[in-house]
Amino acid sequence: MPRSEKDNVQVIGLGQACVDYLGRVPSFPQEDGKMELLDLHKQCGGPASTALVTLSRLGIGCSFLGSVSDDPFGREIVRGLKEEGVDFSFLKILPGHSSQFAFIAVSRSSANRTIFWHRGSVPHLKKDEVDLSSFRKARVLHLDGLMIEASLEAVKQARDMGLTVVLDAGTLREGSLELASLVDVLIASARFAEPLVGPGARPEKALEALCRLGPKTVVITLGPKGSLGWDGENTVAQKAFPVQAVDTTGAGDVYHGGYIYGLLQGWSMADCMRFASVVAALKCREMGARKGIPTLAEVQAFMDTSS
């Protein structure tokens, strides 16, 4: 990647990318049952990579760090990043392995999805394979927490470079709490906090538990109930914007991209949350994690007509 193009990168993302097969179903079948698919779609996905695609659609330069193989799924992942204008010059491609993929059953009635996924055999990035020094103009490091060793090294380098570090915390894994304690902005699913507060706990209790980990800003995404955030002084509740939802796959990943866009503009937490909620809602109008991601003009038009 030429230096001039590296200088356009404002957000570095480190994590996973995959290929998703999505099939709509009238309802979810019982075990040992059958259900005819209403349609079948193929798109790329993955938490960190989809957040970067969101930012690219909004006009932000991004680069994705991760690892894939040279199999058909890996080639599809690379093609998807290229088509979306996301730099992948530091993406590690390891021949002879399998890349991650998923099958996602999407309910026609609720737009909720059930995910079956295969991790693939391609090794995660290692600590000594992470080097952020080429991105001299970067402002944000975004992590999805799925490569702990590489993520911890990236945080260390990001601190030295003065970057803001954002973590997408989906599921609590080994090393997740250490990583969460080192970031500036923690955006977590309600599921991530369950081991800390127990299932069914109020979102406010989960927010309080995550705040004790140390991030400056903590946001919990609550699906159709919106999101709840704390910035060290204020708690903000943001509603989910109503749309004719077709598929919620990737909505959380897109929310992260929208939130980071707000950070780059210097917005308050409340404004970042509102913008992210709109971007995520608009995505849900189409199948797959990426097809429905809106442009900046589409987001602004929606916000102009929404209270």
Secondary structure, DSSP 8 states (H G I E B T S, - for coil): --HHHHTT--EEEES--EEEEEEEESS---TT-----SEEEEEEE-HHHHHHHHHHHTT--EEEE-EEESSHHHHHHHHHHHHTT-B-TT-EEETTS---EEEEEEETTT--EEEEEE--S-----GGG---TT-TT--EEEE-SSSHHHHHHHHHHHHHHT-EEEEEE-S--TTHHHHHTT-SEEEEEHHHHHHHH-TT--HHHHHHHHHTT--SEEEEE-GGG-EEEE-SS-EEEE-------S--TTHHHHHHHHHHHHHHHT--HHHHHHHHHHHHHHHTTSSSSSTT---HHHHHHHHHT--
